Amino acid sequence: LAASAKNGTTTAALCTGGYTTTVVNLCEEFNGSSWAEGPNYPTTAQFGDQGVGIQTAALIAGGYGGGPGSAYLDGTSTYDGSSWTALSAPSNLQDSRFGSTTTGTSTAALMMAGVGGAGKVESWNGSAWSEQTEAITARTQAGSSGTSTDALYFGGEDSPTATAVTEHWNGTSWATRPNMGTASRQLASSGASSTSALAIGGSASPGNLTEEYTGETTAANYKTITTS
């Protein structure tokens, strides 16, 4: 089970952490046809972390520290395509997180919720995290798309059940958006904007569902007025 998501493209992707028979700190790179081992992630044992950015400019934060009784993590690391840098406070998350969702880039990201901060929202400006307005519905294991100032936040677990709730972030506050067709948690998500997103898999039944979100659009209608 891989941990981070949203790192790179279909021909230049990055995968870090995860779980095999135990938690791992592995890092692998994809070049469009095959995977190659990269330098290990600096946290000794972690999974459930969140990643954004591209293969040569990635941001990884949060996660779970290891076996039973281990702590949720607040650490943040960056990757430049060849080596990892483990950042220290105040670059660490304000609240330790596991099962959260993150969207944006390595220099401008938004992290929502997660165990350890189910209603919490934090933004990353390239050097530090800061608390933002909490989401309307507190949840974990949700999906997201967009940027740090224009994001969509959907699905997840509103304890103890899956939810279809969808919210939009405008950089200052949250507002509701149309719910997902099927409530789902532990889903994969993607999308470069708040008006174009994918929700993939998750715990919905069946678990291979894919939903697409298309935001509202406006267009002016023109008419030519003639006189006779």
C-alpha positions in Angstrom: 0.0 0.0 0.0 1.6 3.3 -1.1 1.1 6.3 1.1 1.5 9.6 -0.7 -0.5 10.8 -3.7 -0.6 13.6 -6.3 3.1 13.7 -6.8 3.9 14.3 -10.5 2.4 13.2 -13.8 1.7 10.0 -15.7 5.3 10.0 -17.0 7.1 11.4 -14.0 5.6 10.2 -10.7 6.8 9.8 -7.2 5.6 7.3 -4.6 6.7 7.4 -0.9 6.1 5.3 2.2 3.3 2.9 2.6 2.7 -0.5 4.1 3.9 -4.0 3.1 4.0 -6.4 6.0 5.1 -3.3 8.1 5.3 0.4 7.5 8.1 1.5 5.2 10.0 4.7 4.3 10.7 3.7 0.7 10.7 6.1 -2.3 10.2 5.1 -5.9 10.1 7.1 -9.1 8.2 6.3 -12.3 9.4 7.4 -15.8 6.4 6.5 -17.8 7.4 2.8 -18.3 9.1 1.5 -15.2 9.7 2.2 -11.5 13.2 2.8 -10.0 14.2 3.0 -6.4 15.0 6.5 -5.1 16.4 7.8 -1.8 14.4 6.7 1.3 12.0 9.1 2.9 13.7 10.6 6.0 11.1 9.5 8.5 12.2 6.0 9.6 8.7 4.4 9.5 5.6 6.1 8.1 2.5 5.6 6.0 -0.7 7.5 5.5 1.2 10.7 4.7 0.1 13.2 2.1 2.1 14.5 -0.9 1.7 17.1 -3.5 3.9 18.6 -6.2 5.9 17.1 -9.0 8.7 14.5 -9.1 11.4 17.1 -8.8 9.6 19.4 -6.4 7.5 17.5 -3.9 6.1 18.1 -0.5 5.2 15.3 2.0 3.7 15.8 5.4 1.9 14.0 8.2 1.3 10.3 8.4 1.6 7.5 11.0 4.7 6.6 12.8 4.7 2.9 13.0 3.3 0.0 15.0 0.5 0.0 17.6 0.6 3.0 19.9 2.7 5.0 17.5 2.0 8.7 17.1 0.4 10.6 14.3 3.1 12.7 12.6 3.5 16.4 12.1 6.7 16.3 10.1 7.2 17.9 6.7 9.8 17.0 4.1 10.6 18.3 0.6 12.2 16.5 -2.4 14.2 18.1 -5.2 14.4 15.1 -7.5 17.6 13.7 -5.9 17.4 14.1 -2.2 15.0 14.7 0.7 15.1 17.5 3.2 13.4 17.0 6.6 12.2 20.4 7.7 12.0 21.4 11.4 9.5 23.5 13.3 7.9 25.9 12.5 7.7 24.1 9.2 5.9 21.2 10.9 2.1 20.8 10.9 0.3 22.6 13.6 -1.7 19.4 14.3 -0.3 15.9 13.8 -2.2 14.2 11.0 -3.1 10.7 9.6 -5.7 10.0 7.0 -5.9 13.6 5.8 -6.0 14.9 2.2 -3.8 17.6 0.6 -3.9 19.5 -2.7 -1.8 22.2 -4.3 2.0 22.4 -5.0 5.2 22.0 -3.1 5.2 25.8 -2.4 1.5 26.4 -1.9 -0.6 23.6 -0.5 -3.8 23.0 1.6 -4.2 20.1 4.0 -7.6 19.1 5.3 -8.7 17.1 8.3 -7.3 13.7 9.3 -7.2 11.8 12.6 -5.5 14.1 15.0 -7.3 17.1 13.6 -10.6 16.1 11.9 -11.9 19.6 11.4 -8.6 21.3 11.0 -7.3 23.0 7.8 -3.7 24.2 7.3 -2.1 26.0 4.4 1.6 25.8 3.3 3.4 28.8 1.9 6.7 27.2 1.0 8.3 27.6 4.4 5.6 27.1 7.1 2.1 25.8 7.8 -0.6 28.1 9.2 -4.1 27.3 10.6 -7.1 28.3 8.4 -10.8 28.3 8.9 -12.1 24.8 9.8 -14.2 22.9 7.3 -18.0 22.8 7.8 -18.0 19.0 8.2 -15.2 17.4 10.2 -14.0 14.1 8.6 -11.1 12.0 7.7 -10.0 10.0 4.6 -11.5 12.4 2.1 -10.4 13.5 -1.3 -9.5 16.9 -2.7 -8.5 18.9 -5.8 -7.4 22.4 -6.8 -5.1 24.9 -5.3 -4.3 26.3 -1.8 -6.8 29.2 -2.5 -9.4 27.5 -4.7 -9.9 23.9 -3.6 -12.6 21.2 -3.6 -12.9 18.8 -0.6 -15.2 15.8 -1.0 -16.2 12.5 0.6 -14.5 10.9 3.6 -15.5 9.5 7.0 -17.9 11.5 9.1 -17.5 9.0 12.0 -18.4 6.3 11.9 -19.9 6.2 8.4 -18.8 7.4 4.9 -20.1 10.8 3.7 -20.8 12.3 0.3 -20.4 15.9 1.6 -18.5 18.3 -0.8 -17.1 21.7 0.1 -15.3 24.5 -1.7 -12.5 26.7 -0.2 -11.9 30.2 -1.7 -8.8 31.0 0.3 -10.8 32.5 3.2 -13.9 30.4 3.9 -15.8 27.2 3.1 -19.1 26.8 1.2 -21.1 23.7 0.4 -21.2 22.2 -3.1 -23.3 19.3 -4.6 -22.7 16.0 -2.8 -21.0 13.1 -4.4 -23.3 10.5 -6.0 -22.1 7.8 -3.6 -20.7 8.4 -0.1 -17.2 7.1 0.0 -14.1 7.2 2.3 -10.4 6.1 1.8 -10.7 7.3 -1.8 -8.1 8.4 -4.2 -8.5 11.8 -5.8 -7.1 14.1 -8.4 -7.8 17.4 -10.2 -5.9 20.6 -10.9 -8.8 22.9 -10.1 -11.9 23.1 -7.9 -14.2 22.7 -10.9 -12.6 19.5 -12.3 -12.0 16.6 -10.0 -12.0 12.8 -9.9 -12.9 10.6 -6.9 -11.6 7.0 -7.5 -12.2 3.8 -5.6 -12.6 4.0 -1.8 -14.9 2.1 0.6 -18.1 2.6 -1.3 -19.9 -0.5 -2.6 -18.7 -1.5 -5.1 -15.2 -0.2 -4.4 -14.3 0.5 -8.0 -16.5 3.5 -8.6 -15.2 6.6 -10.2 -17.0 10.0 -10.0 -16.2 13.2 -11.9 -17.0 16.7 -10.6 -17.6 19.5 -13.1 -18.2 22.9 -11.6 -20.7 25.5 -12.6 -19.8 27.7 -15.6 -21.4 30.9 -16.9 -21.5 32.2 -20.4 -23.1 35.3 -21.8 -25.6 35.0 -24.6 -25.4 37.6 -27.3 -28.1 38.8 -29.7 -28.0 41.1 -32.6 -30.9 43.6 -32.5 -32.0 45.1 -35.7 -34.7 47.7 -36.5 -36.8 48.0 -39.6 
